[in-house]
């Protein structure tokens, strides 16, 4: 290389270096890096921590850009019971790295048959929805609780692009959006991601009050519905309501003792078995028989039925209607009109005063019977209604409690809205059938009761154990509150004071 060429190369390198230096100065000036560095060093000197670099890492982490969703993916998987389900994954960019990943397994909603072709179609549509439009739609959003975003997306993409497919049922139901499973799956995964990034529990992320309380555990003792042996169809579940104020461990111990005694009494019955809900299923022909069995077990144990233990009956009447005859098939070959069913319930409640709640005793269309039964039983028993769907009509007459279920299109924000918009006259129950995430939500939402099924099976016992661990966590932090909004489990009318914690 000649001297002239060498000199030219040196000049070009110097010019490039000067340009880069000027660009760096401008970049740091616009980004206010020198000022941030100066403040950081001042704070470092004032605090003089033992871990200098750890202190600086925390200092600059507080100045970092908030996490952003980088991608959302979905795939078909099988749940613990071998049912086809959706798994949603949420990835976030944190400190310039795509490193946060939350997986949420979501089981199809309650209105889908476990092994039906409709279920398969719903899961396939949900996976496509998550991987294509939802993945693009959520790009760069903050991982937070969101509901409006889903419906903004829904209207942007066009409602007609989603297949609305009603499912055959005894009574008309609102159409189920094919692929709507994606909504609930991604919403829960996003909420869980937001909690994980903040380093807090999901229940704190949902609602951070000064104190939390643990919902009272309702335990399913018997299953007597259509899938159980025997002729009785009416009582899908007989549920134990424990006395308020007990710890979760105490409730489980008491329920196990009752269950063991029931099994001892039934040891001569060869057709008794543990059903899918984790409860005992025995052959019964009349509604009085399961209640007599529980009463006998409680008497043998010396546990006062009606004092320490109350009962709720999940009637699931909407599944029993014979549309051709306009009557409820309460037992095989035994049909009752809505008015006859009112008399049947009144007789049961009069004979068994420990029964303090009826869940879905009629279809929602039978408003006259809801009102008639409520006026007949007064305050001795509460009528509870399933509000999984957003009803546009007036509330059912006589209803004093709500059952919340997580269905396909339910988002975390939907649940918050449903539990915070009440007038204070309702006791809010929670039915969790999917996973521990929903159980944690029940704590965050401040619900009064949680029903997790029977005391059998790894999936259900995992939920009970999780509830115990949450109770211990809250107690250790000194933020475990207790409800005193009623004196007896049956006194749901005082539920307006539910936000007061001792």
N, C-alpha and C positions, 0 to 999 in steps of 0.2 A: 504494500500500500504506500502511495506517495505521501510526502509531507502535506501537500495541499488536501488530498483526500482525507488524511487522518485528521487534519484541523477541522475540516467540514463535518466529519463524523462527530468530533468532540463538541462542536457548536450545536449540532442537532440534538445530541444527548443532553446537553445542558439546557437547551430550550425545552425539550420534553420534560426534564426534571423540574424546571421552573413552572411549567404549565401544570404538572401534577401537584407540585407543592401549593400553587395558588388554588387549584381545585380542592385540595385537601383543606386548606385554610377556610375556603368558602363553605365547604361541607360541614366542618366543625362549627363554624360561626352560625350557620343556619340551624344546625341541630343542637346548638347550645351545649356542646360537649364540654368545652373548657369550664363553663360555669358549673355544670353537674359534677365534673371531676373535682373542682375546687370545693364545693359543698361537701362532697363525699369525704375528701381528705380532712376537712375541718371537723366533721362529725367523727371520723375515725380517731383523730387526735383527742377530741373531747372525751370519748368513751374509752379509748385505749383497751379494746377487747383483747382477750388472750388469743383468739383466732382471728387474725387480721383479715385474711382472705375470705373466711366465712362471713365476717361482718360486711365486707364490701360486696360479696355475692348477694347477701340478703338486701343490702341497700339498693343495689341496681335492679334486683328482681322486682322491687316495688315500683320502679320506674318503667318496667318493661311493658310492651304492648299487651293488652288482654288476649287470652287464648282465643283462637278462632277455629271453627270446624273446617277441616280440610277435605274430608270425604266421609260419606255414609255408605255402608255396604250392607247387603242382606243376603241370606242364603237359607236353603231348606235344611232343617235338622229334625231329629226325633227327640221328644222330651222323655222324662223319666218313665212314662207309661207307654212308650212306643208310639206316640201319636205324632203325626207330621205337624211341625210348627215352624215359626220364623225366628231366625236369630239376626238381630240388628247389631252392627258394629259402628261405633262413632270414633273417628280419629280427629285429634286436634293438634294444631301447631302451637307449641308453647316454647317461648324463648328461641324461636326460629327453628325448632326441631319438631318433626311430626312424630310425637312420642306417646301421646295419651290415647289409650284405646279402651273403650268400655263395651263389653258384650252383654246384650240383654236377650234372653230367651223368652219369647212371648207365645203363650198357648192360645189357640183360637177361642173366640168368644163362646158364651154359653149357649147360643142358639145354633151351633154347628154340630152335626152328628160326628162323633169321633172318627169313624172310618168311612165317611161318605165321600162321594166324588166331589160334592160341593166344597168340602173342606180342602181337598187337594187343589181345586181351582182357586180358592181364596188364598192359599199359601203361595201358589205360583204367581198369582197376580200381585200379591204383596211384595214378593222378592223383586219382581220386575219394577214395581213402583219405587222401591227403595233404591235400587241400583241405577235407575235412569233419571226420572224427573226429580225425585227427592234429593238425590245426591247432588245434582246441579243446583237445586233451589237453596239448599242449606250451606253452600260454599261460602265461607268467610263469616257466617253468622256466629255470634257468641254462643257457647254452650250453656244455655239457661232454660228455665221452665218456659215453655212456649205452647200456646194453643192457637192464637190468631194466625201465626205463620202457616200452620197447616191448612187453615181454611182459606187464607190468601192464596196459597198454592193451589188449593182445590178449585177456586174460582178462576184463577189465572189460566190453568190448564184446561178449564172447561168441564163442567159437570157431565156433559153428554159423552165425554171421552171415557168416563168410568162406567162400567156396566152395573146397572142397578138390577139386582136379582132377588126378588122376594122368595122366602123359603116357606114351604107349606107348614101350616100350624093350625092348631085347634081354633085359635082366635087370630084375627088379622094383626100382623106385626109390621112395624116400619121396615122398608126395604133395607137389606144389608148390602152395603157397597162392596162389590167384589174388589179385593185388594186393600180394603180399609184396615186390615190387620197391620199394615205398615204404619199407620198413624200412631196407634198405641205403642207399638214396638219402639219406634224411633223417639217418640216423646219421652218414654221412660229412660231410654239409653242416654238421651241428651241431658235429662235432669240428673241422672247418676253421674254423667261426665262433669257437669258443673259442680256437683258436690265434691267429687274427687279432686278436681283442680284446686278448689278452695281448701282442701284438707279437712272437710267437715262431714258429718253424717248426712244422709239424704233427708232425714226428718228435720234437721236444722236448716237445710237448704230450702225445703218446702215452706216452712213456717218457723221463724226463730223467736218464739216467745221467751219470757224470762224463765218459765217453767213448763215442763211437759208432764203429761200423765200417761200411764199405760192403760190402753183400753181393756175393759174387763173381758176375759176369755170365755167365750161360749163354746161348750164342748158337745159335739153330736154323740148321743148315747145309742140311739136306735135308728135304723132305716126301715121304713115300712112302705115305701112307694112301689110303683109298678115293677121295678126290677127286683124286688125282694120276694122271697117265697111266701106262699099263702095268698089269700084272696084280698087282703086289705090294700087299698091304693091310696087312701086319703092322706095319711101322714107320711109325707116324704121323709121327714126327719123329726125326731124328738130330741130337743136340745136342752142341755143343762145350763141354767143361769145361776152362777154362784153369788153368794152374798158380796156386796160391794166392799172394797177395802182390803181384800186378800191379795197376797202376792201371787204371781203366776205359778210358782212352784206349789203353793198351797192348793190352788185350784186344780192343778194337774194331779196332785196326790189324792185329793178327795174324789175326783172323777175316776181315777184308776181304781180306787177302792169300790166305788159303786159298780163300775164295769166288771170287776172281778166277782163281786157278789152276784151280779146278774148272770154271769157265765156259770157260776156254781149252781144257781137255781135252774139254769137251762141245760145242765150237763146231760140230761137224758134226751135232749132234742138232737136228732142227728142232722137236721137240715139247717141248723144255725151256722152262719159264716160271717166273716168280716168283709164288708162290701168295699167298693171303690172309694167311698168317703172316709174309710177308716173306722166306721161304726159297725156295731153288730146288726146283722139282718136275720130276723127270726120269722117263722111262719105265724102270721096272725090273720084272723078273719074279721075281728071287730076292733074299733078304735080304742075301746076300753082295755084291751089286753096288754098292749105295750105300756100303758100308764100303770096298770096294776103290777106289772113286772118291776117297774122302777120303784113304785111305792113299797113293794115287798122288800126289795134290796135295801132301800133306805131305812126301813123299819128294823131289819136285821142288823144293820150297822149302827143303829142309834143316831142316825143323822136326820134331824127334823125336816121332812119334806114340806115346804111352804114357809120355812124360816131360814135355814142355812142354804137350802136349795130350792130354786123355782124352776119351772119348765116353760119352754116355748115350743110351739108346734108349727113346723114349716109345712103348710098344707099344699102349696103349689097347685091350687085348684085349677089354674088355667090349663094344666096338662090332663085334667080329668074329664073335661066336657065332651060329651057325645053330641056333635053338632046336628046330627040327624034327628035327635030326640030332644035337644035343648036341655039336657040334664047332666049332672055330674055322676060319673061312675065311681062312687066312693069305695066300692069293693066289687070284685068280679060278679057281674050279674045284678048288682044292687045300684039302682039309679035314684038320684035325689034331685028334685027341682031346687032352684036357688033359695026359695022360701023354706023348703024342707031342710036344706043345709043350714039355714039360720037356726032352726030348732035343734038340729043335731049338735051344733057348736055350743048353744046355750046349755044343753043337757050335760055336755062334757065339762064345761067350765064350772057348772054348779056342783057336779059330782067330784071334780078334781080342782079345788081352789088353788093348788100350787101352779096350775097353768096360768101364766100371767101375760102371755103374748101369743098371738096368732099371726103368722106370716102368710100373706096372700091367701086368705080364706076364700076369696071369690076372684073371678075375673074382674078386670077394671071396668068392664061394661056393666057390671051388676051394681051400679051405684046405690040403688034403693036398698039392696040387701046389706051393703056395707053400713049404711046409715041405720038400718033397722037393728042389726046386730049390735052396733055401738051403743045405741040407746038402751038395749036390753041388758047388756053386761055392765054398763056404767064404767066405774073406775077399777073394777076387779080384774080386767084384762085389757091389754092394748092391742089394737089392730095395726099391723105393720105392712107397708107397701113397698114393692120393688120399684125404685126410680132409676134403673139403669139407663133408661131412655129419657130424653128431655121432653117431657110432656108439655104440650101447648095448651091443654085444657085445665080447668080448675082442679084443685086437689080433691082426692076422694073424700067423701064425708065420713067422719069417724076415724080417719087415719091419724095416728099419733106418733108414728115413727117411720123412718126411711131406711130401706135396705139399699146400700150402694154396691154395685157389682162393676168390675172392670170388664168392659166389652171391647170389641175390635177397635172402634174409632175413639175411645175415651183417651183423652190426654191428661197429663198431670194438672194442667190449668183448669180443665173441665171439672176435675174432682175438687180442686180448691174453690172453684166458683159454686159448685153444688153444696159444699159444706159451709160456705161463708154467707150465702144469700138467704139462709133460713130466717124465719121470723122469731126463732127462739122457742117455738112451741113443739119442736120435734126432737125426739131422741134419734141420733144417727148411728146406724149399725154399719158394719163393714163385713163383706164376705170376700175373702181372699182365696182364690182357687189356683192361682198361677205360680207365684214364687214369693220369696222373702222380700223382694223389692216392694211389693204391694203392702206387705205387713208393715214395713218401715214407713210407708206413706200414711198408714192409719194412725201412727204415732204423730207424724208431722201435721196431719189434718185435725188432730184433736178429737177423733171420734170416740164415742162412748163405749162401744162394744166391738169385738172382732171375733168372727167365727172362722175357725181354721179346720173344722172337721173333727173326726174321731181321733182317739189316741192310739193309732196304729199306722205303720208305714213310715219309711225313712223320709219321704218328702214332707209329710205333715209334721213329723216330730222335729224336723229341721226348723220349721216355722216356730213351733213352740219354744225350742231352744234359743232361737234368735230373739224371741220376745223376752225371754228370761235375761239374755245378755244385755238387751237394751235397758231393761229395768235396772240391772246392776250398774250399767254405765251412768245412767241418770242419777242414781242414788250416790255414786261415788263423786259426781260433779256437784251434788247438792242442788240439783234442779228437778228432782222428781216430786211432782205434785200429786195430790189426791183429790178426787171429786167428792163433794158432799152435797150434790144437787138433788139427792133424794135419800130418804131413810130406808126404803125397801126397794129391792130390785123391780117390784111391780109398779112402783109409783113413778111412772114415766111422765106424769103430768107436770112435774116440777123441773123438767129438763131445761127450762129457760135459764136456769142458773148454772148451766153447764160450764161456763167459762170461769167460774170461781174456783180457785184451787186453794187448798189449805197449806 
